[in-house]
Amino acid sequence: MSTILAFAGSNSSSSINYKLVQYTASLVEDKEVQLINLANYPFPLYSVDEEKNNGFINSLVEFNSEIKSAAGLIISVNEHNSNPSAYFKNLLDWLSRVDKTFLTETEIFLMATSPGKRGGMSALEIITNLLPRFGATVAATFSLPSFQENFDEVKGIVDADLAKQHQEALNQFLAKLS
């Protein structure tokens, strides 16, 4: 059975996007899901000099390999100043240096959340448009606005309409993997 990789594009130890990914992964049945906490991956800041002098660190090569062997990806991107976080952009920069088309034939369920009413929509839109450049197919997207109001760590998404939208997007992604 192929594994779905699930992670947030955040290196925060208290990432709300990681909480959304954990919840989403818990809803997946009949498929193995591997949760990855990127807070445990200290990727250096990308530069041509860093790559030339030190090459690719083992954790990056291993992560790239896990992505390539995954059946699909569940990713939730965080937003800083209406953009994806520098950490996530840095990760994409490194992965694309290992292999420009590292996401070829990869189905992705792309999500975002934030404390604000837009739910990370700007970052979600940017990453939705960026990932196909690396070969990905974004099978479904979901934005959870006002995280603290709409999410409970025990119950998950508490707003019925948002919970339904989330489940429908997840089902759409999972159908692409079958």
Secondary structure as the mmCIF struct_conf table of DSSP 4:
data_model
#
loop_
_struct_conf.conf_type_id
_struct_conf.id
_struct_conf.beg_label_comp_id
_struct_conf.beg_label_asym_id
_struct_conf.beg_label_seq_id
_struct_conf.end_label_comp_id
_struct_conf.end_label_asym_id
_struct_conf.end_label_seq_id
HELX_LH_PP_P HELX_LH_PP_P1 SER A 2 SER A 2
STRN STRN1 THR A 3 ALA A 8
BEND BEND1 GLY A 9 GLY A 9
TURN_TY1_P TURN_TY1_P1 SER A 13 SER A 14
HELX_RH_AL_P HELX_RH_AL_P1 ILE A 16 SER A 26
TURN_TY1_P TURN_TY1_P2 LEU A 27 LEU A 27
BEND BEND2 ASP A 30 LYS A 31
STRN STRN2 GLU A 32 ILE A 36
HELX_RH_3T_P HELX_RH_3T_P1 LEU A 38 ASN A 40
HELX_LH_PP_P HELX_LH_PP_P2 PHE A 43 TYR A 46
HELX_RH_AL_P HELX_RH_AL_P2 VAL A 48 ASN A 54
HELX_RH_AL_P HELX_RH_AL_P3 ASN A 58 SER A 69
BEND BEND3 ALA A 71 ALA A 71
STRN STRN3 GLY A 72 VAL A 77
STRN STRN4 GLU A 79 HIS A 80
TURN_TY1_P TURN_TY1_P3 ASN A 81 SER A 82
STRN STRN5 ASN A 83 PRO A 84
HELX_RH_AL_P HELX_RH_AL_P4 ALA A 86 VAL A 98
TURN_TY1_P TURN_TY1_P4 LYS A 100 GLU A 105
STRN STRN6 GLU A 107 THR A 113
BEND BEND4 PRO A 115 GLY A 116
TURN_TY1_P TURN_TY1_P5 LYS A 117 GLY A 120
HELX_RH_AL_P HELX_RH_AL_P5 MET A 121 LEU A 130
HELX_RH_3T_P HELX_RH_3T_P2 LEU A 131 PHE A 134
TURN_TY1_P TURN_TY1_P6 GLY A 135 GLY A 135
STRN STRN7 THR A 137 LEU A 144
BEND BEND5 SER A 146 SER A 146
HELX_RH_AL_P HELX_RH_AL_P6 PHE A 147 ASN A 150
STRN STRN8 PHE A 151 ASP A 152
TURN_TY1_P TURN_TY1_P7 GLU A 153 LYS A 155
STRN STRN9 GLY A 156 ILE A 157
BEND BEND6 ASP A 159 ASP A 159
HELX_RH_AL_P HELX_RH_AL_P7 ALA A 160 LEU A 177
#
